Amino acid sequence: MEVVEDDEGHYSEPDVDDDKESQLSVDIPYEHEADGYIPSLDKTVGDEFLHQVSGISKDKNDELETAEVETNNGDDKPVYPVHNENQKWDKMVPILGMRFSNPMELKNCLTNYAVKNGYNLYYEKNDMRCCKDSKNPSCRFRLWASWMSSERSFQIKSLVDDHNCSRVFKLGSIVTYKCIGKHFKNQLLKNPKMSIRKMKAKVSTKFNLIISVTQCRNARRYALDEIEGSLIEHYGKVWSYGEEIMSTNPGSTVKIDVDVMPDSTTYFSKMYVCFKGVKDGWIAACRRVIVVDGCFLKGICRGQLLAAMGRDANNHIFPIAWAVVAVENKETWKWFLDLLLDDIEMGIGHGLTLISDQHKGLVEAVKERVPAAEHRQCARHIYANFKKRFKGEQYRKLFWAAAASTTQPKFEVEMNSIKTIDPLAYEHLMERDPKSWCRVFFEVDRACDAYENGISESFNSVIDLARKRPLLTMLEEIRIYAMERMYRMLLEGQSWGNLKICPSIRLKISKLKKQQRFWGVIPSGVQKYEVRIGNDGYAVDLNNNTCGCRSWQVSGIPCVHAVAAISYLNGNAEDYVAPWFHTTMFLTCYNHTINPLNGSSMWPEAPYIKPLPPQKRRLPGRPTLKKKNDQSEMENKGKTRHTISKIGAVNRCTICREGGHNRSTCPTRPADVASTSRAKNKKPKKCKKEKGKVEPVQVDSIQVDPVDPVQVPAPHVEPVDDPAPHVELVQVDDPHPNVDVPAQPVATRQRIRKYSERITKIGLRRKI
């Protein structure tokens, strides 16, 4: 069970299937451009070492459904087929004269053959038969194989492929737990917590076999042991991978930390990678804005991936560095930021802007390691936490209007509107430091007005498939993606021709040109204008590239007021765009490349102790296995609600309309108003009943006057000619000894007894 530990020692569970950030994309569009192509993160599938614990089946030979046949080369000798061990298990069939590299290959072939057809095969020395004599002596199947004398091959020399037996669902010793474990290795890689019962059901469905629980348990243990052994070999080449990067890409940074136990056992801890071509491209031509974020690994190798993303001249993502750690907390973020700042030569952060989410460990690490940098927090995460307490469309519109405001008066107007609705909502937002999520407080020399970390979420979605791979496989997929992307972006930039600014910036300018016609321009001096519309007016200075709305200074792109003033002069707005967005900066950025690496079989051996896989971390107590789905996830699965949800709704009293209590506990409830609920922590008592027996109920003593017709009314009787019956007082046994009732007339006692029994049957305690 993977957990997240913050700097205060609190734990939280990861999202197993999907990132929660994907649920935040419905409120406002991202402030970056998407790449023009979708990468394919399967470039390392052919590497047997990198994918032996990736959960991917070998698909390069899946189409080979028959055995390999060698050519005759003109000789008269017969040609016998060669067994292909990579063909599908249900296509393996023994053929007379077929050659194998060893007897184990033949046994594997015969096992798959028996499972596919339900043949009850059994072994004798160099011989195989079907159906023992005691069960079906008429089955004539027989196979005999031995080593060839002319070559080193194990060959089927005699085969009687004749079956007349019925299908068997319980095979003997030919189907071992190792055979089952090999078939389920990839499935256990994807789901290591597969239960024995589920595994047995899958065997029955896939192979049409009935096996015991013990066989499933042994098969699962065998497969997990094989995976563990493969992981040990996988992590043992971490040093070799680092040496390969350093030798092929001089100047790159690879940092590997291990944990050494008192018994000298070494465990992998964390790994940081930053290529020289990437950091040189960022230093040369990228804005001093970096987005940092972490995401969970989803495969057999658990942990978290920390990444730092930049923005190129076309507002695309630019991966700078990435690292794998066991858990995202304050210490790992300090370690990551130290290495990152050394690579990009930013010291303590002068002139640097960092954008992140609200992770406590990251916020504290930035304060300690990058005190001089501007730290922005993602407004999407601010609003996601805000709407948990304050829901509604009115809150949403006011929040995003306040976050997008670029002047102090406009920000105060929006915040005062929130304060008017609910002062607690206003205090909640002010406690989150508006300087970190509102544009009015952003620095004016960064050429970036983004207040969300959408580029990191885009990167996480791109590498989603790679995050399910083992450690080195994932790092190789990310490296290949970054290497190929830099080359493709270079070709794309060269195809732009003589464009001065990048296409995405030109698109923004064209939209502003359509909006500027609603603004009136009043000249004031040399290159100075006043742009007005109604009560709004802003001073524009084209000499200093400034506007009263501050949007031009913050983003580096002329605002609609500046475009109106430039159009008044019949000028070109593209000439006033910051140099960070020029095509030359884009080409300079991607002119640096990542050098290719050799395959895993050619990695050098490192003179260090090979580390073991990282130690497993576990939450105290019983882990939660069932994922809590959000409403949006339920709708995507086709499960739609037909009523509104009351989750998070505040129950209010129907008398005073205040929250926190109901009408039964309201302090202002009048005495004559009845309560609709019972007292807290008081449960109604239940009557104990036995089958076939009705327990009597204790009631208070009553006094019944035998001559008073009011207390015990006599039943209505139609008048008849017969004389009235004689009534006499008698002493009878009382079925309810706890009821103190004096001797009464018989008719009266019968009525009381029937009424008491009726109350007893309905199980109520009532005073009569």
N, C-alpha and C positions, 0 to 999 in steps of 0.2 A: 504494500500500500504506500504509494508515494505521497509525500506531504510537502507543504510549503511552510517554512518557519521564518517569521519576521524577526526583527531585532529585539522584540520584547518577549520572545519565546512562545508566541502564539502559533498554532498550526491551522492549516486549512487544506482541503482536498482539491486535487486538480480536476479539471473538466476532461473526462476520458475521451469523449467523442469529438466535441467541437469546442473551439475557443469562444469564450463569452464575448470577446470584442466584436464578433460578427453580428451580435444582436444590437449593437449601438449604431449601425449604419443607416438607420431609418430616419434619423432626425435632421441631418444636414449633410450635404455632399462633401467628399474629401477634397482637400486643398492640394492635390497633386495629380499628375497625369499617369495613366496606366501605360505599361509597355505595349508595343504594337505586336508582340508575338507571345505565344504561350510556350514556355520551355518544357522539355520532356526530361524529367529527372529519373531516367533509367539507363544512363550511359554506362554504368558499371555492372550491368547484369551479366555480362560475359566473364567477369572476374570471379572465379570459383571461390577464392579465399574470402573476398569481401561479402559474398552472398551465401556463405554456408550457414549463417545464423540469421538470415534476413527474412525467412518465411516465404521466399519466392521459389517456386519449383523451377527446375531446369527446363526451359521451354525451347531451347535451340534444337533439341533432337526429338521434340514431341511428335513431329510429323513423320518420324521414321518408325513405321508400324511393322516393318518386316525385318528379318535378319539380313545382315550384310553378306553379299555374295562376291567372292573373288573371281576374277577372270581366269580363263584357262591358259592364256598365253601360248596357245598352239600345242600344248602337250595333250597326250591321250589319257592322262590320269584324270579320274573323276574329281569334280570340284564340289566341296561340301560347304554349306553355309557356316558363317561365323555368328555367334550369338551377339546381339546388340543389347547391352545392359541398360541403355538409356531409353529404350522403347517403353510404352505404357505397360503397366502391370497386367492389364486385362488382354493384352495382345500377345503375350508370351506363350509360345506353343513349342513343345519339343519336336524336333525333326530328326529323322534318321541321318546319322553322319554329322550332325551339328557339332561344332567345335566350341569349347569354352576355355577361358584362361586358367580356371581352377575349378575344383569340385564345388566350391561355395556358389559360384555363378550358376551351376547346374541346379543345385538345391533351391536357390532363389527362383529360378525359372519354373521348376516343378511345383513349388509352393504356390506361386501365382496362378499356375495352370490348374491346380487342384481347387483353389479358392474360387476361381472364375466359374468352374463347371460343377463344383460340389462333389469331387471325386475323393473317396476315402483312401488316399495313397499311404503306403508305409514302406520303410526302408529295410532292406537287407544288405549284406555286404556287396558293394558295387552293383546293387540290383534294387529295383523298385517295382512293387506290385500294387494292385488295387484290390481292396476288399479281402480281408482275411477269410480263410476257408470256412471258419465257423459262421460267417455272415452271408457271403455270396460266393460260393466256390466256382460259379460259372463265368465270372468276369475274367477275361483273358489278358487284360493289360499287363505288360511287362516291359521294363526298360533296364538295359545293362550298359554301363559306360566305364571306361578306363583311360589311362594315359596312352597317347599314341607313341609308337616306337620311332617314327621318322621326324617328329617335331614335338615341341613342348606345348602340347594342347591336350585338353581333356575332352574326349569324343564319345558321343552316343553310338555304340557299335551294334546294338540290337534293340529293336523297338517293335512291340506289338500294340498298336494304338487301336484297340478294339474294346469298347465299353458296352456292357449291357446291364449295368447296375443303375439303380435309381439315385437321385440326388440326395446327398447327406448334408445336414445342417450343423452337425457337431463333428468336426474333423479331429483327428487324433494329434499325435505329437508333431505332425508336419507343420502345423501352424503354431509357432512359438510366440512368446510375449515380445521377443526382439523383432520379429517380423511385423507385429502390430505396431510396436513403438516406432519403427522406421516410417510407416505409413502416416502416423499422426505427429511426426516431428514438426512439420510446418504449421499444423494447426495449433500445437502447443506453444509454438513461438509467438503466435498471434494472441493466444488466450491461455497463458500458463495456469490459470485457475480453473480450467475445465474439470468438472466433477467426474468421478468414476462412473456414476450412473449415466451421465450424458455421453461419455465416451463409449460405454457399452451399447447404448442406443445407436450411436453413429456407426459402430462396427456392424450391428445387425442390419442397418439400412444400406450401407455402402457395399458390404461384402456378402450379405445374405447368410451370415453365420451366427451361431449361438455360442458365446464364450462365457467363461465364469468371471465373477467379480475379481478374483485373485489374478487372473490373467490380465485384466484391464489395469489393475493396480500395479502389477509388475511392468507392464508395457509403458505406463505413464512414468514410472520411476526411471525406467531405462531411457526413455526419450528425453526426460529432463536432465539426466546425467550426461547424455550425449550433447545436449545444448550447453550445459555447464562446461564440459570439456572444450567445446568449440569456442565458448566465450573466453575461456582462459587463453586459448591460442590467439583469439582475436585481440584481446587487450595486450597480449605479449608483444605485439608488433607496433604498439603506439610509438615507442622510441624510434623505430625504423621509419615510420611515416614522417615523424618530425625531421629526421636526418635527410630524408629524400626531399622534403620541401626546402630545407636550408641549402642543400647542394645544388638544386635546380633553379632556385629563386634567391640568389644572394641578396642580403639586406632585408629579407622577410623576418617576421617575429613569430616564433613558436614557443610557447611556454607551457610546460607540463609539470604539474604538481602531483606528488604521491604522498600517501600516509604510511609511515613506517611504524609498525607495532613493536612492543617490547621484545617480541620473539623474532624480530628482523623480518617479519612478513610485510610485504609491500602491496598496498592497494592503490588503485587509480583514484585520483581526487578530482582534478579539473584540468582543462586544456584550452589554451588561447591561440588563435591563428589570425595573423594579419599579413597579407602579401605586400611586397614592396611596390608592385605596380599599382595596387589599389590606393595605398596611402599617398604615393607620389601624385596620382591623379587628383585626389581630394585636396592636397596641399596646393597644387598648381592652379586649379580652376573651379573649385566648389565653394559655395557660400559657407560661412562659419556657423552652420546650423547642423546639429546632430540629434537624431532621435534614437533613444536607447529603450529597449524593451526585452522581455523574456517570454519564452513559451515552453510548454512541456514537450518532452519526448514521449512518443506513443508506442515504441517497440519494446523488444526484450531488454534493451539497455535503457534504464530509467534515469531521469535527471531533468535538467532544464538547459535550454539553449539561450544564451544572452547574445544580443546582436546590437551593433551600432550602424545606423543608416544615415547617409547624407542625401543631399538634393543636388542634381546636376543642373545645367543651364536650362534644360527643357522641362524642369520640374519633375523629372523622373527619379525613382529611387536609385541610390548608389551605395551598395554594400561596402562597408569599410572594414569591419572586424567582427568576429564571432567567437564564442567560447562555450564550452560544455562544462556545467557545474552540477554538483549533486543537488543543491537546493538554492533558491533565490533568497538571499538575505543580505544584511548590511555588509558582512565581511566579504562575501563573494562579489558584491558590487564595488566595494573599495578596491579589491584586487583587480577587477576588470577595468575600472576607470583609470587606475594607475598605469596599467599597460597601454591603454588607449591613448592617454594624454602624452605619454612618451613617444608613441609612434607618430602622432600628428603634430607634435612639437607645439603644444598649446600651454604648457606650464600649468599654472593654477586656474586657467580659463579666461584670461583677459581677451575680450573680443569674441568670446564663444557663447553660443546659445544651445542649451540642452532642453529637449522636449521629452517628457516621459509620462507614465501614468502616476497614480497616487500610492505606489508601493512605499511603505514606511522605510524599509531598509535602503531603498534607492534614494529617497529624499534626504535621509541622514548622511548617506555616503557622499552625495553631491555637496552638502554643506561642509563636510570635512575635507574632501579632496579637490573640489572645484569651487572654492568660495567666491572667486571673482567672476564667475560665469553667470549669465542670465538663465534662470531655470523656469521653464514654462511647463505647466501641467495640462494634460489632455482635457479639454472642456467636455468631451463626451463622457469621460469617467466622472467628472464633477457632476454633470447633469444626471448620470445614471444613479448616483448615490442620492442626489437631490430629489428625484422623483419617487424614491422609495417612501419618503415622508410627505411630499407635497405633490400630489398628482393633479393633472388637468391640463388642457390645451392653453389656458391663459398663462399658467406658470411656464410652460414650454416656450411660448412665443416671447415672453418677457425675458426669460433667461438668455435665449440665443440673441435677442436684440441687445442685451447688456454686454454679452461676450463679444459681439461684432462691433460694438461702438468704438470709435476712434477718437472721440473728444470727451473731456470730463463732463461738460453739461449734459450731453446725451446719456452718458453712463449713469449719472445721478438721477435723471428723469426715469429711466427704466427701473433702477433699483428702488426708487421711492414708490413706484407703482407696485412693486412686489411688497414693499413694506406696508402699503395701505391695505393690501389684501390680507396679509398675515405677517406680523412682526417677527415671528419665529422663523419664517422662511428667509427673511432679510438677514437675520442674525446667522442663520446656517451658511449662507453664501459668503458673508463677510468674514466668517471664521476660516474659510478656505483660501484666504489671501487672493483677492481679485488681481493682484499684480502678476499672478502666475497664469491666469486664464482669460484675461480681458485685453484686447488690442490697445486700449488707450494707454496702458502702462508699458507696452513693449518698447525695446530699444529701437532707435531709428536708423541704425547703420548696418543692419543685418540683411536687408533685402528679402525679408521673409515675414509674412503676417500670419503664419499658420498657428492655430491654437489647438491642434489635435495631432495625434501620432498615427495617422492613417498609413503612412509609408511603412512603418514597422508591421502593421497588420497585413498590408499587402505582401510583404516579404514572408511573413509567417504562412500565409495561404499558398504562396508559390512553392515553399519547401514542405508543404504538408505531407506529401508522400515520402520525402526523404527523412522526415522526423520519425517514421515508423521503422527505419533501418537501424542496424547496429552502429556503434560509434564511428568507426573509420569509414564505413560505407556512407553514412550520412555526411561526414566531412568531405568525402570525395565528391559526392553529388553536389554539395554546395559550392565547392571549388570549381567544378566543371561548369556549373551554372554561371558563376561569376565570370569565369574566363571566356566562355562563349558569348555571354551578354556584352562584355566590353568590346569584343570584335564586331558583333552585330550593330551596336550603337555607333561604332566608328564608321561602318559602311553607311548607316542611315544618315549620319551627319554629312558625309561626303556627297550624298545624293541631293542635299538641299540646294546646292549650287551657290548663288551669290546672295542668299538671304542674309540680312544683317542680324536679325534676332531669330530665336528659335520658334518653331511653328506654334507651340502651345501659348507662347506669349503674344504672338501675332493674333491668335484667335481671341484672346482677352481684349486686345486693343480694338479689334473690329467690333466687338460687342459694345465697348464704351463709346465708340464713334456713333453708334445708333442712339445711345442714350443722351449724348451731349447736346442734341438739338433742342431739348426742353429747357436748357439753362441760358440765361442771359449774361452776356459778357460786357463789362464796363471797364474801359482802359483807365489806368491810373498814372502810369509813368512808363519808363523804359522797361519793357518785359514784365510789367506788374499790372495785374488785372483783379477786378472784383467780379466774381461769378455768383449770380443770384437766381433764386427761384422762390417766389413767395416770401416767407419769413426767413428762409435759409440763405445765407450768404457766406462765401469763403474767399479769403485773399490768396491769390496765386502769384508766386514769384518764379518766373521761368529761368532767371539767372542762377538762382540757388536750388532749383528743383524742389520747391516746397509748396505746400498747400495748407490752408487753415484746418482742414479735416484730418491732417496727419497721415492719411492713408498712403500718399505718395512716398513720404519719408520712411514709413514702416515697410512697405512692400517692394520699393524700388521700381514700381511700374506706375506711370501717370494715372491719377484717378480721373473720374468723369469731369471734375471741375477743371483739371489741368488740360484734359483733352479738348474741352470746350474753348479754353483760352488759346491753345495751339491752333485749333481750327479757325479761330478768329483771325489769326495771322497767316492762314493758309499754309501752315507748317506741317511737318510729318511727325506724328506722335512717337514713332519708332526711334527717332533720334534722341528722345529724352528718356529712353529706358536705360536702367543701370547696366554697366558693362558685364555684370554677372550673368546676364541673359543673352549675351551675344553668341553667335554661332561659333566664333573663334574660341570662346571659352569651352564650348561643348566639345569641339574637336581636340583641344588641348587636354581636356579631362580624360578622354578615352583613347588618346594616343599612347598611353601607358598600358602595358599588357601583363598578363600572368603567364609565366613560362609553363609549358606542359611538363607532366610528371611521367615517370615510367610506371609499368604495372607492378602489382604487389609482389610478384615473383622476383623482381629485380631491386627491391628495396634493400638498402645496406643494413647489415647487422650492427646494432648499437651496443657499445660496451657498458651497458647498465643492467641492473636487475630487472627482469620482466615483471611488471605489476600485474596483480590479480584484478578481477572485476571489482568495482566499488562495493563496499559493504551495504547490505540492504538496510533501509530505514523503515521503521514501523511505528504507527501511532499507538499510544497507550490505549488499551481497551480493545473492544471488538470493532473491526473496520466496517464501514458502510459500503455495501456492494451495489446497491441500487442507486442509479443516478436520478437526481431530481430534474426533470425536464421543465424548461420554460414553456410558457403558453405558445410562443412563436414556434418552438420545436414541435409541440403537439400539433399545431396547425399544419406544419410541413409534412407530418406523418399521416395527415388525413383525419385526425381526431379533433373535431371542431366543437367548441362549447355552444350550447343553445341558450345559455343564460349568462349574465355578467358575473364575473368573479368578485367575491367579497374579501379576497386576500388583501390585507393591509388596511381595510376599512376600519374606521374608529366608531365603536358603538356609542351612541349618545342617549342620554336620559330623555324620556318622553315628557317629563315635567319641566325641568330646567334647561334642557337642550345642551347640557355640558357633557364632556366625555369622561370616561373613567369609571362610571357607575351606571346603574339602571334605576328604574322608578322604585324598586323595592328597597334600595339602600340610599335613596336620595335624601339629603338632609333637609330639603325644603318640602318634602311630601306632607300634605295635611293629614291629620289623623283620620279623617273620614274617607280618605282615598284608599282603596284596597290594594294590597300588594299582589303582583302577578307571579311572584317566585318565592320559593321557600328560602330559609336562612342558609348561609353558606356552610359547607361541611356538615350538613345535616341531611341524612338519607332517610327516606320513609321506612318504617319497620314493616317487615313482611311476616305473615302468619306461617308457621310451620305446619305442614300438612303431611299426613301419611296416606299411602294408597289405601283406599277403601274405608278410611276413617275420617270423620270430621271432628276437629278439636273444638271444644266449647270456647266461648269468648267471655272473659270477665267483664261484667257490667256493674255499674253502681247500684246500690240498693234503691228500690222504689217502693213506694207505699201505694197500694191500690185499694180504694174504698169499695167494698163489695156492693154498697147500695147507691154509689154515685154513678149515674149513667153517663156523666160527661167525660170522666177520665178513661173509662173503658166502654166505649159505645157498643151496644149490642147490634148484631147484624140485622139488616132489614128482613122481616119475615112477612109474607103475605098472610092476611087474616084468614083463619079457617074456623070451622065450627067446633074443632076439638078443644077441650079445655087446655089451659096453659100447663106446660110440663112442671113437675115438681122439682125444685132446686134445693139441694141440701149441701151443707159444708162438710167436706171430707178431707182427710189427711192423706196425701199421696207422696210418693218418692220424687224428689226434685232432681231432674237431670242436670241441673246447673247448681252445684253445691255452693258456689261462690256468690250466688245471687240470693240476697236475703229478702224473700217474699213470703209474707204470711199466708196462711191457708185461705184460699179464695174459692168462689164457686167453680165447679168443674168447667163450665163453658168459658168462664173468664180465663182460667189457667190454661186451657187449650189454645186460646187465641194468643196469649202471651208467649207460650212455648213455640208456636209456629212462627211468630214474628222474630223471636230470638234465633231460631234455626236459620231463617232466611238471611239475617245479618251475618251469621257465621259462615254461610256458604259463599257469600260475596267477598269475604275476607276483610271486612272493615271493622275498626274499633270505634264504636259510637256509644255515646251515653243515651240511654233510653229515659 
